[in-house]
C-alpha cells in the first residue's frame, strides 16, 4: 500500500485513487466488513460494493 494512503492518514484527505487503494486493500482482508472498509477509505459501503463488483468482473 502506498505511504500516502497508509493507515493513520485521515480518510477525508485521500484522493479517489488513494481511497480505491484502501478499498482494494480492505477487500483482501477476509475479516473486514464492507462498512469497515468504507470507513477506512472514507467512502460508503455502496462504493466498496461497486469496487468489489468491478474487480470480480475483470
Helices and strands as residue ranges (DSSP letters): G 3-5, G 11-13, H 16-28, H 34-41, H 45-57
